[in-house]
Amino acid sequence: MPIKLWKTHPAYYVLLETLKKKGAMTDTELFEYISEEFKDLGFKDFNEMLMRLEVAGKIRTTSLVRGKKRIELVP
């Protein structure tokens, strides 16, 4: 039986730290980076997390081309 370990930081915290270090990214790049650490995070959950952070005023998303978004931290 595999042992599951608790993460020390929630996914949204890792997302914000990643944007702080790397700057603005596309949603697919950011999802790939986050999903390496959080294997059970689906794209639907990722988009929900983005929406919550945008409503809270932490990030800004802009539409690039069809199906791609640019995500950046709000200064």
N, CA, C, O and CB atoms as a CASP TS submission, in Angstrom:
PFRMAT TS
TARGET T0000
AUTHOR 0000-0000-0000
METHOD Language model
MODEL 1
PARENT N/A
ATOM      1  N   MET     1       0.853  -1.184   0.000  1.00  0.00           N
ATOM      2  CA  MET     1       0.000   0.000   0.000  1.00  0.00           C
ATOM      3  C   MET     1       0.892   1.237   0.000  1.00  0.00           C
ATOM      4  O   MET     1       1.734   1.394   0.884  1.00  0.00           O
ATOM      5  CB  MET     1      -0.967   0.004   1.231  1.00  0.00           C
ATOM      6  N   PRO     2       0.712   2.120  -0.989  1.00  0.00           N
ATOM      7  CA  PRO     2       1.564   3.311  -1.040  1.00  0.00           C
ATOM      8  C   PRO     2       1.232   4.289   0.074  1.00  0.00           C
ATOM      9  O   PRO     2       0.084   4.414   0.501  1.00  0.00           O
ATOM     10  CB  PRO     2       1.426   4.003  -2.388  1.00  0.00           C
ATOM     11  N   ILE     3       2.252   4.966   0.524  1.00  0.00           N
ATOM     12  CA  ILE     3       2.095   5.940   1.599  1.00  0.00           C
ATOM     13  C   ILE     3       1.943   7.327   0.982  1.00  0.00           C
ATOM     14  O   ILE     3       2.774   7.752   0.179  1.00  0.00           O
ATOM     15  CB  ILE     3       3.307   5.895   2.584  1.00  0.00           C
ATOM     16  N   LYS     4       0.889   8.020   1.358  1.00  0.00           N
ATOM     17  CA  LYS     4       0.686   9.389   0.876  1.00  0.00           C
ATOM     18  C   LYS     4       1.220  10.358   1.909  1.00  0.00           C
ATOM     19  O   LYS     4       0.949  10.228   3.103  1.00  0.00           O
ATOM     20  CB  LYS     4      -0.816   9.670   0.585  1.00  0.00           C
ATOM     21  N   LEU     5       1.975  11.321   1.442  1.00  0.00           N
ATOM     22  CA  LEU     5       2.508  12.342   2.333  1.00  0.00           C
ATOM     23  C   LEU     5       1.747  13.634   2.134  1.00  0.00           C
ATOM     24  O   LEU     5       1.337  13.963   1.022  1.00  0.00           O
ATOM     25  CB  LEU     5       4.011  12.557   2.094  1.00  0.00           C
ATOM     26  N   TRP     6       1.563  14.361   3.221  1.00  0.00           N
ATOM     27  CA  TRP     6       0.912  15.659   3.143  1.00  0.00           C
ATOM     28  C   TRP     6       1.905  16.677   2.589  1.00  0.00           C
ATOM     29  O   TRP     6       3.083  16.663   2.947  1.00  0.00           O
ATOM     30  CB  TRP     6       0.378  16.100   4.536  1.00  0.00           C
ATOM     31  N   LYS     7       1.431  17.547   1.726  1.00  0.00           N
ATOM     32  CA  LYS     7       2.261  18.620   1.194  1.00  0.00           C
ATOM     33  C   LYS     7       2.372  19.723   2.241  1.00  0.00           C
ATOM     34  O   LYS     7       1.424  19.985   2.981  1.00  0.00           O
ATOM     35  CB  LYS     7       1.674  19.175  -0.138  1.00  0.00           C
ATOM     36  N   THR     8       3.535  20.363   2.297  1.00  0.00           N
ATOM     37  CA  THR     8       3.717  21.426   3.280  1.00  0.00           C
ATOM     38  C   THR     8       3.060  22.723   2.843  1.00  0.00           C
ATOM     39  O   THR     8       2.722  23.559   3.680  1.00  0.00           O
ATOM     40  CB  THR     8       5.189  21.658   3.529  1.00  0.00           C
ATOM     41  N   HIS     9       2.876  22.901   1.542  1.00  0.00           N
ATOM     42  CA  HIS     9       2.231  24.107   1.015  1.00  0.00           C
ATOM     43  C   HIS     9       1.079  23.702   0.103  1.00  0.00           C
ATOM     44  O   HIS     9       1.195  22.729  -0.643  1.00  0.00           O
ATOM     45  CB  HIS     9       3.252  25.000   0.247  1.00  0.00           C
ATOM     46  N   PRO    10      -0.035  24.437   0.152  1.00  0.00           N
ATOM     47  CA  PRO    10      -1.139  24.135  -0.753  1.00  0.00           C
ATOM     48  C   PRO    10      -0.782  24.513  -2.201  1.00  0.00           C
ATOM     49  O   PRO    10       0.180  25.244  -2.440  1.00  0.00           O
ATOM     50  CB  PRO    10      -2.414  24.879  -0.305  1.00  0.00           C
ATOM     51  N   ALA    11      -1.554  24.014  -3.140  1.00  0.00           N
ATOM     52  CA  ALA    11      -1.260  24.199  -4.564  1.00  0.00           C
ATOM     53  C   ALA    11      -1.274  25.681  -4.958  1.00  0.00           C
ATOM     54  O   ALA    11      -0.446  26.110  -5.762  1.00  0.00           O
ATOM     55  CB  ALA    11      -2.272  23.424  -5.413  1.00  0.00           C
ATOM     56  N   TYR    12      -2.199  26.461  -4.407  1.00  0.00           N
ATOM     57  CA  TYR    12      -2.258  27.861  -4.787  1.00  0.00           C
ATOM     58  C   TYR    12      -1.011  28.621  -4.330  1.00  0.00           C
ATOM     59  O   TYR    12      -0.581  29.563  -4.995  1.00  0.00           O
ATOM     60  CB  TYR    12      -3.507  28.506  -4.205  1.00  0.00           C
ATOM     61  N   TYR    13      -0.435  28.217  -3.204  1.00  0.00           N
ATOM     62  CA  TYR    13       0.782  28.855  -2.716  1.00  0.00           C
ATOM     63  C   TYR    13       1.947  28.557  -3.652  1.00  0.00           C
ATOM     64  O   TYR    13       2.736  29.446  -3.971  1.00  0.00           O
ATOM     65  CB  TYR    13       1.107  28.382  -1.288  1.00  0.00           C
ATOM     66  N   VAL    14       2.053  27.320  -4.088  1.00  0.00           N
ATOM     67  CA  VAL    14       3.107  26.932  -5.031  1.00  0.00           C
ATOM     68  C   VAL    14       2.919  27.670  -6.354  1.00  0.00           C
ATOM     69  O   VAL    14       3.897  28.094  -6.970  1.00  0.00           O
ATOM     70  CB  VAL    14       3.102  25.398  -5.262  1.00  0.00           C
ATOM     71  N   LEU    15       1.673  27.825  -6.794  1.00  0.00           N
ATOM     72  CA  LEU    15       1.385  28.564  -8.022  1.00  0.00           C
ATOM     73  C   LEU    15       1.847  30.014  -7.907  1.00  0.00           C
ATOM     74  O   LEU    15       2.487  30.531  -8.823  1.00  0.00           O
ATOM     75  CB  LEU    15      -0.116  28.511  -8.339  1.00  0.00           C
ATOM     76  N   LEU    16       1.532  30.670  -6.799  1.00  0.00           N
ATOM     77  CA  LEU    16       1.931  32.061  -6.611  1.00  0.00           C
ATOM     78  C   LEU    16       3.447  32.194  -6.521  1.00  0.00           C
ATOM     79  O   LEU    16       4.014  33.136  -7.075  1.00  0.00           O
ATOM     80  CB  LEU    16       1.280  32.635  -5.355  1.00  0.00           C
ATOM     81  N   GLU    17       4.110  31.271  -5.837  1.00  0.00           N
ATOM     82  CA  GLU    17       5.567  31.302  -5.733  1.00  0.00           C
ATOM     83  C   GLU    17       6.224  31.082  -7.096  1.00  0.00           C
ATOM     84  O   GLU    17       7.243  31.702  -7.401  1.00  0.00           O
ATOM     85  CB  GLU    17       6.051  30.241  -4.738  1.00  0.00           C
ATOM     86  N   THR    18       5.652  30.213  -7.906  1.00  0.00           N
ATOM     87  CA  THR    18       6.179  29.955  -9.245  1.00  0.00           C
ATOM     88  C   THR    18       6.085  31.204 -10.101  1.00  0.00           C
ATOM     89  O   THR    18       7.035  31.549 -10.804  1.00  0.00           O
ATOM     90  CB  THR    18       5.426  28.796  -9.912  1.00  0.00           C
ATOM     91  N   LEU    19       4.940  31.889 -10.048  1.00  0.00           N
ATOM     92  CA  LEU    19       4.782  33.126 -10.818  1.00  0.00           C
ATOM     93  C   LEU    19       5.719  34.215 -10.316  1.00  0.00           C
ATOM     94  O   LEU    19       6.201  35.031 -11.102  1.00  0.00           O
ATOM     95  CB  LEU    19       3.335  33.615 -10.752  1.00  0.00           C
ATOM     96  N   LYS    20       5.980  34.233  -9.017  1.00  0.00           N
ATOM     97  CA  LYS    20       6.885  35.224  -8.454  1.00  0.00           C
ATOM     98  C   LYS    20       8.308  34.992  -8.952  1.00  0.00           C
ATOM     99  O   LYS    20       9.025  35.947  -9.254  1.00  0.00           O
ATOM    100  CB  LYS    20       6.841  35.183  -6.919  1.00  0.00           C
ATOM    101  N   LYS    21       8.719  33.728  -9.039  1.00  0.00           N
ATOM    102  CA  LYS    21      10.079  33.399  -9.475  1.00  0.00           C
ATOM    103  C   LYS    21      10.265  33.522 -10.976  1.00  0.00           C
ATOM    104  O   LYS    21      11.258  34.090 -11.432  1.00  0.00           O
ATOM    105  CB  LYS    21      10.432  32.004  -9.043  1.00  0.00           C
ATOM    106  N   LYS    22       9.314  32.991 -11.760  1.00  0.00           N
ATOM    107  CA  LYS    22       9.484  32.889 -13.201  1.00  0.00           C
ATOM    108  C   LYS    22       8.811  34.008 -13.989  1.00  0.00           C
ATOM    109  O   LYS    22       9.095  34.171 -15.175  1.00  0.00           O
ATOM    110  CB  LYS    22       8.957  31.584 -13.665  1.00  0.00           C
ATOM    111  N   GLY    23       7.943  34.770 -13.373  1.00  0.00           N
ATOM    112  CA  GLY    23       7.240  35.820 -14.092  1.00  0.00           C
ATOM    113  C   GLY    23       5.995  35.266 -14.775  1.00  0.00           C
ATOM    114  O   GLY    23       5.535  34.170 -14.452  1.00  0.00           O
ATOM    115  N   ALA    24       5.457  36.025 -15.713  1.00  0.00           N
ATOM    116  CA  ALA    24       4.224  35.636 -16.396  1.00  0.00           C
ATOM    117  C   ALA    24       4.452  34.380 -17.228  1.00  0.00           C
ATOM    118  O   ALA    24       5.505  34.204 -17.840  1.00  0.00           O
ATOM    119  CB  ALA    24       3.712  36.782 -17.288  1.00  0.00           C
ATOM    120  N   MET    25       3.433  33.503 -17.239  1.00  0.00           N
ATOM    121  CA  MET    25       3.501  32.243 -17.969  1.00  0.00           C
ATOM    122  C   MET    25       2.156  31.974 -18.625  1.00  0.00           C
ATOM    123  O   MET    25       1.149  32.589 -18.277  1.00  0.00           O
ATOM    124  CB  MET    25       3.899  31.075 -17.031  1.00  0.00           C
ATOM    125  N   THR    26       2.150  31.044 -19.582  1.00  0.00           N
ATOM    126  CA  THR    26       0.875  30.602 -20.137  1.00  0.00           C
ATOM    127  C   THR    26       0.264  29.580 -19.193  1.00  0.00           C
ATOM    128  O   THR    26       0.953  29.009 -18.348  1.00  0.00           O
ATOM    129  CB  THR    26       1.054  30.005 -21.565  1.00  0.00           C
ATOM    130  N   ASP    27      -1.028  29.357 -19.343  1.00  0.00           N
ATOM    131  CA  ASP    27      -1.706  28.426 -18.438  1.00  0.00           C
ATOM    132  C   ASP    27      -1.208  27.001 -18.610  1.00  0.00           C
ATOM    133  O   ASP    27      -1.134  26.266 -17.626  1.00  0.00           O
ATOM    134  CB  ASP    27      -3.205  28.474 -18.664  1.00  0.00           C
ATOM    135  N   THR    28      -0.862  26.579 -19.831  1.00  0.00           N
ATOM    136  CA  THR    28      -0.379  25.215 -20.019  1.00  0.00           C
ATOM    137  C   THR    28       1.007  25.015 -19.402  1.00  0.00           C
ATOM    138  O   THR    28       1.275  23.970 -18.809  1.00  0.00           O
ATOM    139  CB  THR    28      -0.343  24.873 -21.505  1.00  0.00           C
ATOM    140  N   GLU    29       1.887  26.007 -19.538  1.00  0.00           N
ATOM    141  CA  GLU    29       3.213  25.912 -18.921  1.00  0.00           C
ATOM    142  C   GLU    29       3.092  25.833 -17.406  1.00  0.00           C
ATOM    143  O   GLU    29       3.749  25.016 -16.761  1.00  0.00           O
ATOM    144  CB  GLU    29       4.087  27.116 -19.322  1.00  0.00           C
ATOM    145  N   LEU    30       2.250  26.685 -16.851  1.00  0.00           N
ATOM    146  CA  LEU    30       2.064  26.723 -15.407  1.00  0.00           C
ATOM    147  C   LEU    30       1.439  25.428 -14.892  1.00  0.00           C
ATOM    148  O   LEU    30       1.827  24.923 -13.839  1.00  0.00           O
ATOM    149  CB  LEU    30       1.195  27.914 -15.018  1.00  0.00           C
ATOM    150  N   PHE    31       0.468  24.893 -15.642  1.00  0.00           N
ATOM    151  CA  PHE    31      -0.161  23.635 -15.238  1.00  0.00           C
ATOM    152  C   PHE    31       0.848  22.492 -15.249  1.00  0.00           C
ATOM    153  O   PHE    31       0.853  21.668 -14.333  1.00  0.00           O
ATOM    154  CB  PHE    31      -1.340  23.305 -16.162  1.00  0.00           C
ATOM    155  N   GLU    32       1.694  22.428 -16.261  1.00  0.00           N
ATOM    156  CA  GLU    32       2.715  21.380 -16.321  1.00  0.00           C
ATOM    157  C   GLU    32       3.671  21.488 -15.131  1.00  0.00           C
ATOM    158  O   GLU    32       4.045  20.480 -14.531  1.00  0.00           O
ATOM    159  CB  GLU    32       3.500  21.467 -17.647  1.00  0.00           C
ATOM    160  N   TYR    33       4.055  22.706 -14.801  1.00  0.00           N
ATOM    161  CA  TYR    33       4.980  22.913 -13.687  1.00  0.00           C
ATOM    162  C   TYR    33       4.341  22.520 -12.349  1.00  0.00           C
ATOM    163  O   TYR    33       4.975  21.864 -11.523  1.00  0.00           O
ATOM    164  CB  TYR    33       5.435  24.379 -13.642  1.00  0.00           C
ATOM    165  N   ILE    34       3.091  22.924 -12.145  1.00  0.00           N
ATOM    166  CA  ILE    34       2.390  22.629 -10.894  1.00  0.00           C
ATOM    167  C   ILE    34       2.050  21.143 -10.794  1.00  0.00           C
ATOM    168  O   ILE    34       2.140  20.560  -9.714  1.00  0.00           O
ATOM    169  CB  ILE    34       1.111  23.471 -10.787  1.00  0.00           C
ATOM    170  N   SER    35       1.659  20.528 -11.913  1.00  0.00           N
ATOM    171  CA  SER    35       1.245  19.125 -11.861  1.00  0.00           C
ATOM    172  C   SER    35       2.415  18.171 -11.619  1.00  0.00           C
ATOM    173  O   SER    35       2.189  17.009 -11.280  1.00  0.00           O
ATOM    174  CB  SER    35       0.547  18.750 -13.149  1.00  0.00           C
ATOM    175  N   GLU    36       3.656  18.630 -11.783  1.00  0.00           N
ATOM    176  CA  GLU    36       4.800  17.792 -11.429  1.00  0.00           C
ATOM    177  C   GLU    36       4.829  17.533  -9.926  1.00  0.00           C
ATOM    178  O   GLU    36       5.151  16.430  -9.486  1.00  0.00           O
ATOM    179  CB  GLU    36       6.116  18.452 -11.883  1.00  0.00           C
ATOM    180  N   GLU    37       4.493  18.546  -9.148  1.00  0.00           N
ATOM    181  CA  GLU    37       4.506  18.394  -7.695  1.00  0.00           C
ATOM    182  C   GLU    37       3.186  17.849  -7.159  1.00  0.00           C
ATOM    183  O   GLU    37       3.177  17.061  -6.213  1.00  0.00           O
ATOM    184  CB  GLU    37       4.812  19.723  -7.039  1.00  0.00           C
ATOM    185  N   PHE    38       2.085  18.262  -7.754  1.00  0.00           N
ATOM    186  CA  PHE    38       0.754  17.823  -7.333  1.00  0.00           C
ATOM    187  C   PHE    38       0.187  16.915  -8.416  1.00  0.00           C
ATOM    188  O   PHE    38      -0.504  17.378  -9.324  1.00  0.00           O
ATOM    189  CB  PHE    38      -0.195  19.044  -7.068  1.00  0.00           C
ATOM    190  N   LYS    39       0.481  15.620  -8.317  1.00  0.00           N
ATOM    191  CA  LYS    39       0.097  14.640  -9.345  1.00  0.00           C
ATOM    192  C   LYS    39      -1.417  14.494  -9.474  1.00  0.00           C
ATOM    193  O   LYS    39      -1.913  14.207 -10.564  1.00  0.00           O
ATOM    194  CB  LYS    39       0.711  13.285  -9.027  1.00  0.00           C
ATOM    195  N   ASP    40      -2.146  14.683  -8.400  1.00  0.00           N
ATOM    196  CA  ASP    40      -3.593  14.474  -8.428  1.00  0.00           C
ATOM    197  C   ASP    40      -4.376  15.715  -8.840  1.00  0.00           C
ATOM    198  O   ASP    40      -5.606  15.697  -8.797  1.00  0.00           O
ATOM    199  CB  ASP    40      -4.061  14.019  -7.079  1.00  0.00           C
ATOM    200  N   LEU    41      -3.708  16.781  -9.235  1.00  0.00           N
ATOM    201  CA  LEU    41      -4.374  18.023  -9.644  1.00  0.00           C
ATOM    202  C   LEU    41      -4.782  17.914 -11.113  1.00  0.00           C
ATOM    203  O   LEU    41      -3.933  17.740 -11.988  1.00  0.00           O
ATOM    204  CB  LEU    41      -3.444  19.260  -9.420  1.00  0.00           C
ATOM    205  N   GLY    42      -6.072  18.017 -11.374  1.00  0.00           N
ATOM    206  CA  GLY    42      -6.572  17.970 -12.745  1.00  0.00           C
ATOM    207  C   GLY    42      -6.668  19.371 -13.326  1.00  0.00           C
ATOM    208  O   GLY    42      -6.572  20.362 -12.602  1.00  0.00           O
ATOM    209  N   PHE    43      -6.859  19.448 -14.649  1.00  0.00           N
ATOM    210  CA  PHE    43      -6.920  20.752 -15.307  1.00  0.00           C
ATOM    211  C   PHE    43      -8.156  21.536 -14.871  1.00  0.00           C
ATOM    212  O   PHE    43      -8.120  22.765 -14.809  1.00  0.00           O
ATOM    213  CB  PHE    43      -6.918  20.579 -16.828  1.00  0.00           C
ATOM    214  N   LYS    44      -9.249  20.834 -14.569  1.00  0.00           N
ATOM    215  CA  LYS    44     -10.458  21.508 -14.081  1.00  0.00           C
ATOM    216  C   LYS    44     -10.199  22.155 -12.717  1.00  0.00           C
ATOM    217  O   LYS    44     -10.599  23.295 -12.480  1.00  0.00           O
ATOM    218  CB  LYS    44     -11.636  20.507 -13.985  1.00  0.00           C
ATOM    219  N   ASP    45      -9.531  21.425 -11.829  1.00  0.00           N
ATOM    220  CA  ASP    45      -9.196  21.975 -10.511  1.00  0.00           C
ATOM    221  C   ASP    45      -8.220  23.138 -10.646  1.00  0.00           C
ATOM    222  O   ASP    45      -8.308  24.120  -9.910  1.00  0.00           O
ATOM    223  CB  ASP    45      -8.597  20.883  -9.604  1.00  0.00           C
ATOM    224  N   PHE    46      -7.294  23.021 -11.587  1.00  0.00           N
ATOM    225  CA  PHE    46      -6.332  24.088 -11.844  1.00  0.00           C
ATOM    226  C   PHE    46      -7.039  25.363 -12.301  1.00  0.00           C
ATOM    227  O   PHE    46      -6.723  26.452 -11.822  1.00  0.00           O
ATOM    228  CB  PHE    46      -5.310  23.643 -12.898  1.00  0.00           C
ATOM    229  N   ASN    47      -7.993  25.234 -13.222  1.00  0.00           N
ATOM    230  CA  ASN    47      -8.742  26.408 -13.690  1.00  0.00           C
ATOM    231  C   ASN    47      -9.590  27.010 -12.580  1.00  0.00           C
ATOM    232  O   ASN    47      -9.742  28.229 -12.508  1.00  0.00           O
ATOM    233  CB  ASN    47      -9.633  26.034 -14.873  1.00  0.00           C
ATOM    234  N   GLU    48     -10.141  26.171 -11.716  1.00  0.00           N
ATOM    235  CA  GLU    48     -10.917  26.680 -10.580  1.00  0.00           C
ATOM    236  C   GLU    48     -10.017  27.464  -9.624  1.00  0.00           C
ATOM    237  O   GLU    48     -10.414  28.504  -9.098  1.00  0.00           O
ATOM    238  CB  GLU    48     -11.608  25.518  -9.830  1.00  0.00           C
ATOM    239  N   MET    49      -8.808  26.958  -9.406  1.00  0.00           N
ATOM    240  CA  MET    49      -7.852  27.645  -8.546  1.00  0.00           C
ATOM    241  C   MET    49      -7.455  28.995  -9.159  1.00  0.00           C
ATOM    242  O   MET    49      -7.335  29.992  -8.447  1.00  0.00           O
ATOM    243  CB  MET    49      -6.601  26.765  -8.318  1.00  0.00           C
ATOM    244  N   LEU    50      -7.255  29.022 -10.474  1.00  0.00           N
ATOM    245  CA  LEU    50      -6.941  30.281 -11.156  1.00  0.00           C
ATOM    246  C   LEU    50      -8.080  31.287 -10.992  1.00  0.00           C
ATOM    247  O   LEU    50      -7.843  32.468 -10.741  1.00  0.00           O
ATOM    248  CB  LEU    50      -6.669  30.029 -12.652  1.00  0.00           C
ATOM    249  N   MET    51      -9.310  30.811 -11.134  1.00  0.00           N
ATOM    250  CA  MET    51     -10.464  31.696 -11.017  1.00  0.00           C
ATOM    251  C   MET    51     -10.558  32.283  -9.603  1.00  0.00           C
ATOM    252  O   MET    51     -10.823  33.474  -9.439  1.00  0.00           O
ATOM    253  CB  MET    51     -11.756  30.937 -11.367  1.00  0.00           C
ATOM    254  N   ARG    52     -10.340  31.446  -8.591  1.00  0.00           N
ATOM    255  CA  ARG    52     -10.395  31.934  -7.211  1.00  0.00           C
ATOM    256  C   ARG    52      -9.305  32.970  -6.936  1.00  0.00           C
ATOM    257  O   ARG    52      -9.548  33.971  -6.263  1.00  0.00           O
ATOM    258  CB  ARG    52     -10.262  30.766  -6.233  1.00  0.00           C
ATOM    259  N   LEU    53      -8.100  32.723  -7.461  1.00  0.00           N
ATOM    260  CA  LEU    53      -7.002  33.678  -7.260  1.00  0.00           C
ATOM    261  C   LEU    53      -7.258  34.977  -8.012  1.00  0.00           C
ATOM    262  O   LEU    53      -6.882  36.051  -7.544  1.00  0.00           O
ATOM    263  CB  LEU    53      -5.669  33.066  -7.714  1.00  0.00           C
ATOM    264  N   GLU    54      -7.894  34.885  -9.170  1.00  0.00           N
ATOM    265  CA  GLU    54      -8.200  36.098  -9.935  1.00  0.00           C
ATOM    266  C   GLU    54      -9.288  36.916  -9.244  1.00  0.00           C
ATOM    267  O   GLU    54      -9.199  38.143  -9.195  1.00  0.00           O
ATOM    268  CB  GLU    54      -8.638  35.737 -11.366  1.00  0.00           C
ATOM    269  N   VAL    55     -10.299  36.260  -8.718  1.00  0.00           N
ATOM    270  CA  VAL    55     -11.366  36.955  -7.994  1.00  0.00           C
ATOM    271  C   VAL    55     -10.803  37.604  -6.730  1.00  0.00           C
ATOM    272  O   VAL    55     -11.240  38.686  -6.338  1.00  0.00           O
ATOM    273  CB  VAL    55     -12.516  35.976  -7.635  1.00  0.00           C
ATOM    274  N   ALA    56      -9.834  36.945  -6.092  1.00  0.00           N
ATOM    275  CA  ALA    56      -9.212  37.486  -4.882  1.00  0.00           C
ATOM    276  C   ALA    56      -8.255  38.630  -5.192  1.00  0.00           C
ATOM    277  O   ALA    56      -7.812  39.324  -4.278  1.00  0.00           O
ATOM    278  CB  ALA    56      -8.471  36.388  -4.139  1.00  0.00           C
ATOM    279  N   GLY    57      -7.930  38.837  -6.467  1.00  0.00           N
ATOM    280  CA  GLY    57      -7.060  39.944  -6.847  1.00  0.00           C
ATOM    281  C   GLY    57      -5.579  39.622  -6.770  1.00  0.00           C
ATOM    282  O   GLY    57      -4.752  40.533  -6.742  1.00  0.00           O
ATOM    283  N   LYS    58      -5.229  38.345  -6.733  1.00  0.00           N
ATOM    284  CA  LYS    58      -3.820  37.943  -6.637  1.00  0.00           C
ATOM    285  C   LYS    58      -3.152  37.808  -7.999  1.00  0.00           C
ATOM    286  O   LYS    58      -1.965  38.101  -8.139  1.00  0.00           O
ATOM    287  CB  LYS    58      -3.708  36.631  -5.892  1.00  0.00           C
ATOM    288  N   ILE    59      -3.914  37.362  -9.017  1.00  0.00           N
ATOM    289  CA  ILE    59      -3.360  37.173 -10.355  1.00  0.00           C
ATOM    290  C   ILE    59      -4.250  37.866 -11.385  1.00  0.00           C
ATOM    291  O   ILE    59      -5.378  38.263 -11.093  1.00  0.00           O
ATOM    292  CB  ILE    59      -3.217  35.663 -10.684  1.00  0.00           C
ATOM    293  N   ARG    60      -3.718  37.997 -12.583  1.00  0.00           N
ATOM    294  CA  ARG    60      -4.471  38.562 -13.705  1.00  0.00           C
ATOM    295  C   ARG    60      -4.308  37.604 -14.878  1.00  0.00           C
ATOM    296  O   ARG    60      -3.192  37.184 -15.184  1.00  0.00           O
ATOM    297  CB  ARG    60      -3.976  40.022 -14.076  1.00  0.00           C
ATOM    298  N   THR    61      -5.402  37.258 -15.531  1.00  0.00           N
ATOM    299  CA  THR    61      -5.338  36.411 -16.712  1.00  0.00           C
ATOM    300  C   THR    61      -5.805  37.199 -17.916  1.00  0.00           C
ATOM    301  O   THR    61      -6.790  37.935 -17.855  1.00  0.00           O
ATOM    302  CB  THR    61      -6.186  35.137 -16.529  1.00  0.00           C
ATOM    303  N   THR    62      -5.083  37.033 -19.014  1.00  0.00           N
ATOM    304  CA  THR    62      -5.475  37.649 -20.276  1.00  0.00           C
ATOM    305  C   THR    62      -5.478  36.588 -21.348  1.00  0.00           C
ATOM    306  O   THR    62      -4.657  35.671 -21.326  1.00  0.00           O
ATOM    307  CB  THR    62      -4.530  38.815 -20.656  1.00  0.00           C
ATOM    308  N   SER    63      -6.393  36.707 -22.282  1.00  0.00           N
ATOM    309  CA  SER    63      -6.520  35.727 -23.349  1.00  0.00           C
ATOM    310  C   SER    63      -5.505  36.032 -24.445  1.00  0.00           C
ATOM    311  O   SER    63      -5.429  37.163 -24.926  1.00  0.00           O
ATOM    312  CB  SER    63      -7.956  35.718 -23.919  1.00  0.00           C
ATOM    313  N   LEU    64      -4.731  35.036 -24.839  1.00  0.00           N
ATOM    314  CA  LEU    64      -3.755  35.208 -25.908  1.00  0.00           C
ATOM    315  C   LEU    64      -4.370  34.779 -27.240  1.00  0.00           C
ATOM    316  O   LEU    64      -4.847  35.612 -28.010  1.00  0.00           O
ATOM    317  CB  LEU    64      -2.467  34.397 -25.613  1.00  0.00           C
ATOM    318  N   VAL    65      -4.354  33.511 -27.494  1.00  0.00           N
ATOM    319  CA  VAL    65      -4.999  32.950 -28.677  1.00  0.00           C
ATOM    320  C   VAL    65      -6.055  31.982 -28.200  1.00  0.00           C
ATOM    321  O   VAL    65      -6.206  31.756 -26.999  1.00  0.00           O
ATOM    322  CB  VAL    65      -3.971  32.246 -29.626  1.00  0.00           C
ATOM    323  N   ARG    66      -6.773  31.421 -29.121  1.00  0.00           N
ATOM    324  CA  ARG    66      -7.878  30.534 -28.755  1.00  0.00           C
ATOM    325  C   ARG    66      -7.386  29.397 -27.856  1.00  0.00           C
ATOM    326  O   ARG    66      -6.566  28.577 -28.269  1.00  0.00           O
ATOM    327  CB  ARG    66      -8.549  29.962 -30.020  1.00  0.00           C
ATOM    328  N   GLY    67      -7.896  29.358 -26.631  1.00  0.00           N
ATOM    329  CA  GLY    67      -7.577  28.292 -25.715  1.00  0.00           C
ATOM    330  C   GLY    67      -6.329  28.514 -24.872  1.00  0.00           C
ATOM    331  O   GLY    67      -5.985  27.650 -24.066  1.00  0.00           O
ATOM    332  N   LYS    68      -5.635  29.643 -25.029  1.00  0.00           N
ATOM    333  CA  LYS    68      -4.448  29.922 -24.227  1.00  0.00           C
ATOM    334  C   LYS    68      -4.643  31.189 -23.433  1.00  0.00           C
ATOM    335  O   LYS    68      -5.239  32.155 -23.911  1.00  0.00           O
ATOM    336  CB  LYS    68      -3.206  30.037 -25.110  1.00  0.00           C
ATOM    337  N   LYS    69      -4.129  31.178 -22.199  1.00  0.00           N
ATOM    338  CA  LYS    69      -4.220  32.351 -21.336  1.00  0.00           C
ATOM    339  C   LYS    69      -2.836  32.705 -20.821  1.00  0.00           C
ATOM    340  O   LYS    69      -1.996  31.828 -20.616  1.00  0.00           O
ATOM    341  CB  LYS    69      -5.195  32.102 -20.159  1.00  0.00           C
ATOM    342  N   ARG    70      -2.609  33.972 -20.616  1.00  0.00           N
ATOM    343  CA  ARG    70      -1.373  34.455 -19.993  1.00  0.00           C
ATOM    344  C   ARG    70      -1.706  34.789 -18.551  1.00  0.00           C
ATOM    345  O   ARG    70      -2.669  35.508 -18.281  1.00  0.00           O
ATOM    346  CB  ARG    70      -0.776  35.709 -20.753  1.00  0.00           C
ATOM    347  N   ILE    71      -0.913  34.270 -17.627  1.00  0.00           N
ATOM    348  CA  ILE    71      -1.190  34.450 -16.204  1.00  0.00           C
ATOM    349  C   ILE    71      -0.020  35.219 -15.604  1.00  0.00           C
ATOM    350  O   ILE    71       1.141  34.867 -15.811  1.00  0.00           O
ATOM    351  CB  ILE    71      -1.405  33.071 -15.474  1.00  0.00           C
ATOM    352  N   GLU    72      -0.341  36.277 -14.855  1.00  0.00           N
ATOM    353  CA  GLU    72       0.701  37.103 -14.222  1.00  0.00           C
ATOM    354  C   GLU    72       0.225  37.520 -12.842  1.00  0.00           C
ATOM    355  O   GLU    72      -0.973  37.568 -12.562  1.00  0.00           O
ATOM    356  CB  GLU    72       1.039  38.360 -15.092  1.00  0.00           C
ATOM    357  N   LEU    73       1.193  37.820 -11.988  1.00  0.00           N
ATOM    358  CA  LEU    73       0.877  38.315 -10.652  1.00  0.00           C
ATOM    359  C   LEU    73       0.444  39.768 -10.729  1.00  0.00           C
ATOM    360  O   LEU    73       0.929  40.530 -11.565  1.00  0.00           O
ATOM    361  CB  LEU    73       2.086  38.163  -9.709  1.00  0.00           C
ATOM    362  N   VAL    74      -0.463  40.139  -9.860  1.00  0.00           N
ATOM    363  CA  VAL    74      -0.869  41.534  -9.754  1.00  0.00           C
ATOM    364  C   VAL    74       0.120  42.212  -8.808  1.00  0.00           C
ATOM    365  O   VAL    74       0.341  41.743  -7.692  1.00  0.00           O
ATOM    366  CB  VAL    74      -2.361  41.676  -9.241  1.00  0.00           C
ATOM    367  N   PRO    75       0.715  43.319  -9.261  1.00  0.00           N
ATOM    368  CA  PRO    75       1.705  43.991  -8.388  1.00  0.00           C
ATOM    369  C   PRO    75       1.090  44.623  -7.153  1.00  0.00           C
ATOM    370  O   PRO    75       1.802  45.214  -6.341  1.00  0.00           O
ATOM    371  CB  PRO    75       2.438  45.059  -9.165  1.00  0.00           C
TER
END
